[in-house]
Amino acid sequence: MRFSRHLPGISSGLVLMAAVLWGTIGVVAKGLYQSQDVSPLVLSWFRLGFAAPLLAVLSYVNDGGAFWRIQKSDLGWWMGAIFSMAGYQFLIFAAVQRTSVTSAQFLAICTAPILVALTAPFVLGERVSPRVFMAGALALIGVTAVMGFGNPGDLVRKDYLLGNGFALAAASTWAAYAMIARRLVSRYRVTQITFVTFVGATLFLLPWTGWSLLRLSLTVWGWLWAGYLGVVATALAYTLYVLGLKHVTATVSVFLALAEPATAAVLAAICFGERLSLVGWVGVGLLVVALMGLAKDR
C-alpha cells in the first residue's frame, strides 16, 4: 500500500526522464545535418529502425509468444498510433532541418498540451483538475519564456516559416499519439505497445526511405549518433514514457513533456550558440517549479 501511494510520482519521474532524453534529439539531428548527408526521412527511419529490434526482443521476453497479437476491435487505435508515430518522427526532423532547434521544439511540444487538454475530456473522458491546469499553465509560461523571449525572431523569420509549420504539424501528431497510447495502455502491456507501434511505423516509412538508405554514407561518428537516436533517445525513452502512462493521465504527461523543449533550448545554447536570455533562464526556473507540481499530482 505504501509503495502504491508513490506510483504516480514514480510514473511522473519516468515521463520526465523520457522528456529529457527527447530533448537531446534536436541537437543531435542538427549536428548530423551539418556533418553528414542525411534527410529528415532517413533520420526518422534511423530512430524507428534502430529501436524496433530492441523493442521486439524486450516485448518477447516480457510478453511471451503472443507479443504481436492485438484485438481486432482495437485495430483502428493501433493504426492511429502507428501513423501518428511515423508522422511525428518525420515532421519533427523536417522542422529541425528548416528552423532553429529551439523554435522546432517549442512549437512542437508546447502546442501539444493545449491540444490534448482540449480533446482528452471528449476522447478519453479525462478531467483536468485545477492543480494540473495551474501547473500546466505555469509550465507553458516558463517554456514560452525560454523559447519565445530567448530568440523570438526565429518564430517569424521568413526562411523559418516552413520549418515552424512542420513543427506545428508535429504537435498535432504527438498529441494524437499521447491520447491513443493512454487508451492502449489500459488494455495492453507497455512493451507490446512500443514494439507494435515502432515496427509498424518503421515499415510504413520504409518505401519512402529505401533508396536513400541504399545510397547512405556516414562516418563512424555519424553511425554512433544515429545509434544513439534509436537506442537511447527512442527505445529507452518511449519505454519510460509509456510505462509512466500507467499512472499518469495523457494531459499531465504532455505537460511533463515540456521538459523536452527546455532541455533542447539549453543544449542548443551550449552547442550551437542559439541565444538564451536572462528571461529564458528565468523561464527554466518556472518550468522546474511547474514540473515538480505536476509530478506530485495524483
N, C-alpha and C positions, 0 to 999 in steps of 0.2 A: 504493500500500500504506500509506504513512504517513498519508494522508488518511483511508483506511478505518478506521484504528485510532481515529480521533476521532469516527466516525459515531455510536456510542452516546451519547457526551457531547453532541454537537450535537443529536441527536434528543431527549435528555432536556431540553436547553435549550428546544427548541421546545414540548414539553409544558408546561414551566414558564411560558413566555410565554403560552400559551393559558390556563393556570390563573389567572394574574394578571388577564388580561382578563376572564375569567369572574367573578372576584372583585368586579368593578365592577357586575355586573348587579343584585345585590340592592339596592344603594344607589340606583342609577338607577330601579329599579322602585318602591322606597319613595317616592322623590321624585315620581314620576309619579302614584302612588296619592294622595299628599297634595295635588297641584296640578291633576290632571286627572281627568276622569270616565272611568276605564278599568277593565276587569276583567282577571282573570288570563288568560282565554281570548284577549282582544284583544292583550295583551302577548305571549302565546305566538305568536300569528299574526304580529305585527309582527316578532319575531325571525326566524321562519322565512320569512315573506313578503318581507321586505326582503333577506334573504340569498340566497334561491333564484335570482333572476335573475342576480345577480353570479356565483354558483357555476356557473350554466348556461353563461355566457359563458366563464368560466375553464376549465370542463371541455371545451367545444367547441374552444377554442384548443389545449388541451393533449392532448386525447384524440381529436380528429378527429370525423368524422361518425358514428362508432359509439359516441359517448359515452353514449348512452342504452341500449345493448344490454347485457343481462345473461344469464347462463346459466340455463336453466330449472331445472337441478339446484340452483341457489343461491337460488331464489325464496323459500323459507322463511326463509333467513337475511336476505334483503333486507327481507321483510315484518317480521321481528323488529326490524331496525334502524330501520325507519320508525315502527313502533308505539312502540318504546322511546323514540325521539327525541321524538315528539309527546307521549307521556305525561310525559316528564321536563320538557319546557317548561311544560306546564300545571301540573304538580304543584309545581314549584319556585316559580312565580309565585303560586300559591294559598297556598303556605306563607309566602312573604314578606308577603303581604297580611294573614295571620292570626296571625303571630308576629313576633318580632324578627328583623332581618336576620341577626344573629349566630347565633341558635338555628337558623334555617332552613338556613343554610349549614353549620353544624356537623353537624346531624343528617343532612342530605342527602349531604354529601361524606365525612364521617368514617365513616359506616356502609358506604359503597360498597367501600372497600378490603378490609374484612373479608369481605364477600360474595364479592368476586372471588377473594380468596386462598383461600377455602374451595371455590369451584366451578371455578376455572380449571384445576386439575390434572385434573379429570374431563372438562371440556368441551373444553379446548384442549391438554391434556397438558403444561402448563407446570409446571416445578418452581420452588418458591420457595427460593432459596438462603439460607443462614444470614445472609449480609450484608444481603440485601433484607429478611429477616424482622426483623433487629435495627434497621435503619434505619427500616423501616415502623413498628415498634412505638414507636420514639423520636418519629417524626413524629406518631403518634396521641396520644402523651402530650403533646407540645407543643401540638397543636391543642386537646386537651381542656383544657389549662391556659389557653389563650387564650379558649376559649368557655365551658366549664363553670364554671371558677373566676372568670372575668371577670364573669359575671352568671348564677349557677346558677338563680336563681328563675325565669327565663324558660322553663326546661325543664319546670317542674312547675306553672306558673300555669294555673288552670282555663280562663281565656279564651284561652290559647295552645295548649291541648291539640289542637284540631283542626288548627291550623297545623303543629304539631310532627308530627302524624300524616301530614299531606301531605308533610312533609319526609322522613320515613322511607320513604314510598312512592316518593318521587323517587329515593331512594338505590338502590332495587331496579331501577328503570328505567335509571338511569345505569350501574349495574354490568352490566346486560344489554347496553347499547349498547357499553360498553368491550370486552366479550368478543366480541361479534358483529363490531365494527369490526376487531378484531385478526385475526379469521379472514378477513374480506373483503379486508384489505389485502395478503394474500399472493396474491390472485387478480385484483385489480382496482387501477386507479390511484387515487391519493388523491383527485384532483379528481372522478373519477367517483363515488366513494363518497359524498363530501359532497353532490354535486349530486343524485343519486338519492334519498338519504336525506332531504334537506331539501325537495325538491319533493314527494316522497311524503307527508311529514309535514304540509306546508302544505295539500295537497289533502285530507288526512284531517281536519284541523281546520276547514276552510272551512265545512262545513254548520252547525257549531255557533257560528261567529263571524260569519257573513254579515250577519245582521240588526243585530248590534252595530256592525259596521263601517260600515253604511249610516247609522246614527244618530250616528256618532262626531264629536265636535267638539273639536279640540285647538288649543292656542295654537302660535305659531311655535316656541317653545322645546320644547313637547311633541313636535312633529314632529321636531325636531332630535335630541332624546333617543331617540325611537323609532327614528330612522335609525341612531343610534349602536348601539343594541341589535342591530340587524340586520346592519349593515355591519362594525363593528369587533369587538363582543363576540360575534358569531356567525360570520359568513362568514370573517373573518380568523382568529378563534380556533380554530374547528373545522378549518380547513385546516391550521393549525400542529399541532394535536393529532393528526389522522390521519396527517400527514406524519411526525410523531415516532414513531408506532406501527410504522413500517417497521423500526426498530432498537431498540424498547423493548417489553418484554412488557406484557401487559394488567395484570398485577399491579403492576409498577413504575409504569405510567402512572397508575393510580388513586391510588397513594401520592404521586406527584409532584403530582397534582391537589389535594393537601391545601393547596397554596399558595393555592387559591381561598378557602376559608373564613377563612384568616388575613388575606388581603387585604381581604375583606369586613368582618372584625371591626375592623381598623384604620380603614377608611374610615367604618364606621358610628359608631365612637367620635368621629371628627372631624366628620362631617356631622350626626349625629342625637343625639350625646351618649350613645350606648349605652356603658355603663361598661366600661373595660378596666383591670383592676387591675395592680399590680406583678407578681403571679404570671402574669397574662396576657401581659405583655411578656416575662417570662422564657420563657414558652411559645413566643413568636415566635422567640426565640433558639434554643431547642431544635429548632424546626421547620426553621430555616435550616440548622443543622448536619446534620439528618437528610436534608434535600433535597440537600445537597452530596454526602452519601454515596451517595444513590440515583442522582444524576446521573453518578457515576463507575462505576456498576455495568455490567459487561459481559455 
